[in-house]
Amino acid sequence: MTSPFSESETNGELSGPLAHVRWIAGGTASGKSTLARLLADRYDVEVHNGDRAEHDWLARCTPQRHPRLSAMRGMSPGGAWADHTAKEVFQAMPSLHGETTGFLVEDLLAMPTDRIVLVDYFGILPNHLAPLLHRPDQAVFLLPTHRFRQDALGARYADPARARATWGRSDPETMLTKRLARDAFWDEEVRRQADGHRLDTITVDGSTPAADLADRMAARFGLSHGT
């Protein structure tokens, strides 16, 4: 996994311009978007949703610099999953190799800096995020338990139309099992890298109400009404 930044950027030149940014990253189906919405409702912060931005990144990527991301253009629903193991899907993730990080940084640098920007995005690893941080408490990685994620994704893809849009004609139950396995590989990588950079992870198991987690995030990120 190579860095998406130059040596000077890796040495911290981006941390100053991004000092107003806070990051909710981690695993899929861990409640990141729920927390971001709660914080946006309570405080005057701008939310940047990385999942939505990915559609624009697909139009901007090039096969030379972003081979894995470029390969997703025009791919049919389920094309990245069919005939591949969970480990192979994980290893082919553009975010694993930092291909989405540069686009995310470009988006953030183009935004106003007069208020805090909260990034809601799973697809950035600690190795790629650490050079962007002015302080470690600007970021937190949420990692769901297997049961929490299984329940969340099971409810999400109980809608047949949504399952077909994601996985095409593949069997939804089989694809969900593969998705859970791929996400477990991602979580393991996040934990390993976060330990190396001394960045915090929070295990999400559903025992703490989202409102209480939002309170913790607000205190961590230094948010206050009128921020």
N, C-alpha and C positions, 0 to 999 in steps of 0.2 A: 504494500500500500504506500504509494508515493504521496508526498505533500502537494496540495494544489497551489501552494504559494512559493514565491521566490525566497531566497535565503534571508533577505532583509525583512520581508514580511513575516517569515517564520520567527525572526528574532524580536517581533513584537511591535512593528511599526503600525499595524492595523489596530492594536488595542486602544490607542488613544482616540482615533476617530470613531470607534465603536463603543466608547465608554458609557454611552447612554442606552446601550442595548442590554436586555435581559433575555435569557434563554431557557425555555422549557423543552428539553430534548429527552431522549431515552427510547423506550420501546413502544411499539404500536399498541393501541387499545389500552393505554395506561391512564387515560383521562386528561391528556395534555390540553386538548381543545376545550374541554369543559372548564378547566382551571383558567385558561386564557380568557374565555368569555366572562367568567366571574370577575376576574381582575379588570377586564375592560369595562364592565358595568360599574364597578366600584371606583375606579381611578381613571384619571385622564391619561391613558396610555394607548399607544397605537399597536395593534396586533398585526404581525406579518405571518401569514399562514404559508409555510413552505410547501405543503401538499398542493395547494392551489397554484402556487408559483411554478411548480414543476412543469405545468403545461406550457408556460412561456419558455422555460429553459429548453424544452425539447425543440422548439423552433430556433433557438440560438446556438445549440450545440453543434460541434463538427466531429466527423469520424476520427480526425487526426488527434484532437485533444480530449475527446469524450467518447471513446469507442463503445463503451457499454451503454451509455445514455443514448447515443445515436442509434444503436441497434433497436431501441424500443420504439422509434418512430415508425408509424404505420403497422405496428405489430397488432395482430388480432387479439381480442380478449382471451386471456389464458395462455397466450403464446409464450410468455416467459416461464410458465409453469409446466406446461404439457411436456411429457417425455423427459423431465429433469427431476433429479432428487432434490430434497430440501437443501442439502449441502451445496449442490450445484447452483441452485437459485440464489442462495446466500452469497456464494463466491462471485456471482455475476452482478451483484447489486452495484449500481454506479456510486452510491454513497459510501460503500465500503472502501472504495478507491479514491474518494475525495472528488469525484467528478461533478458533484452538485454544489460543493462548498463555494467555489469561486463565483457561481451565479448568485448564490445567497448573499455573499459579501457585496457584490455589485448592486443588488437590490437595496441593501441596507445603506450603502454609501450614497445612494441617490435619494434617500428619504430625508425629510427635515430632521434636525437635531434639537429642536426646541422642547421636546418632551421625550419621555422614555418610550422606546420601542420594545415590544415583547415578541420574541420569535417563538412560534408554535410549530415545531418541526422535529420529526423523529430522525431524519436522515443526515445527521451530522455526528460523527464520532468524537470522543474526547481528544484524540490525537490531532484532529483537524480544528477543533474548537479552542483548545488551550491557547494557541498563539493569538487568538482574537480577544482574549479576556484581559481587561484592565485589572480585575480582581477575581479571585475564585468564586466569590459569592454572587457573581453575575449569572451563574448557570447552575442548573440542577438537572439530573437525569432521573426520570421516573421509570421504574421497571416493575411491571405487573407480575403477580404470581401467575402460575399456569392456569389455575382455576378462574381467576379474575379475567384474564384474557380470553379464555375459552368461552366464558359466559358472554363477554362483550361481543366477540366476533360471531358467536353462534346467533346472538340476537340480530346483529348487523346483517348477516347473510341468510337469515330466515326468509327474507323477501326474495322470492325466486327471480324477479327481474334484476335485482341488484347482484345476485349470485351469477346470473348469465352475463351481465355487463362486465363482471370482473374475470370470470373463468370460462366464458363461452359455454360450450356444450359439455364440458368436463363435469364429472360427478361432483356436486358441491361438497358432500361429506368427505370424499377423498382429498379434494383440494384444501378444505379447511384443516384437515390433519397435516397436510404438507405445509400449509401456511403457519400453523402453530410451531412446527419443527423448525422452519426457517427463522421465525422470530425468536426462538430460543437461542439459536446460534448468534443472532444479532445482540441479544441481551448479554450473552456470555462475553462477547467482544467489548461491549460497552463497560461492563464491570471490570474487565481486565485493564482496559485503558484508563478508566476513571481512577482506579487504584494507583496506577503509575503516575498520574498527574495530580493526585490528591484532590480530585473533584468529587463532589457529593452525589450519591445516588439515594433515592427514596424508594422503598418497596411499597407497591400499591396492592392492597389485598381487599379493599372495600370496607375495612373496619373503621376507617376514619372518614367522616362526611366530607364531601368535596368542599363545602364552605369552610371547614376547619383547615383543610389543606391550603385553600386559597389564603387564609389568614397567615399561615406559615410562609407561603411564597411572598406575600406582601411584605412581611417583616424582613425576610431574607433579602429581597430586592430593594428595600428602602423606599417602598411606595407609601404615599400618603395622599389623602384627598387633596386635589389641586396640584399633584406632582406634575 
